[in-house]
């Protein structure tokens, strides 16, 4: 009887370890996605700010929407 209990307890522990590993992997993926989206957001915000403060910049004069389109394109890859 004690042996049966120990076997069941070991199986339950193994199942809990698997659940923990899956949750750990999900957390790592979520953190990676957050970092990628944060980088895209900073890039997009930087493009907006640079054109706001440097409208004479060639990028802003000749390609006014290019930085925004590129940032949106990059962002769409991660969604």
Buried (B, 14 or more C-beta within 10 A) or exposed (E): EEEEEEEEEEEEEEEEEEEEEEEEEEEEEEEEEEEBBEEBEEBBEEBEEBBEEEEEEEEBEEEEEEBBEBBEEBBEEEE
